Structure formats: structure tokens, C-alpha cells
Amino acid sequence: MIKIEREILSKKITAMTKCHKYLWQMLKEQIAYYGYQDYYPAQDFFTKPVDFLVATLDESEKKILIDAWKKELQRAQFETDEEYLSQYKLFVMEELVNRATKAAYR
């Protein structure tokens, strides 16, 4: 993620982990138990919260994120705003796993 993406999404991701403490703990435990994996079963439980997080961004935040994505030339380009926002769902999930990994090994 680039700086503007982190500025918009970081606090929202933190709030989501606090709101879903049990799921957050389960993800950290799976990471600690299984070690590095491409996918953890606990990620499934975060699908709806991640969808909600992206859906509830205000219109100005969505526009900023979409414009930021378009400026990054190495990223795939899409035809609709919804396709760009779907990519941010993946970014948020990846950031959740990264944070949980750091937290699991503290």
C-alpha cells in the first residue's frame, strides 16, 4: 500500500480488529500454530467485515483510493470503480494477515 492508502485504511482496519476481537485472536492463533501459509481458515470470517469496511468508505475516500490505484502504473487497470474497490478488499485482507502475523510473534 502507498501512503495515501494507508492514511485512509489504517485506522479503519484497526477499528475492525477491535470490533471483532475473537476473530482477530483466532487468526493470530492460526498463524502462530501453522506458521506461514498462503491462506488461513480464519480469513473467511473477516470477509463480511472487510466488505463492510470498503462499502462504508465515504465517496471522497473511494475516489481518492481509486485515483491512487490508477496512478500506480504497475497495477492492473480496470473498467469500473467497483472493480477497483474489490481490489482494495484484497489489500485490506492482506494487511489484516500482515498485522496478525506481527502480533502473533510478539
Buried (B, 14 or more C-beta within 10 A) or exposed (E): BEEBBEEBBEEBBEEBBEEBEEBBBBBBBBBEEEEEEEEBEBBEBBEEBBBEBBEEBEEEBBEBBBEBBEEEEEEEEBEEEEEBBEBBBEBBBEBBBEBBBEBBEE
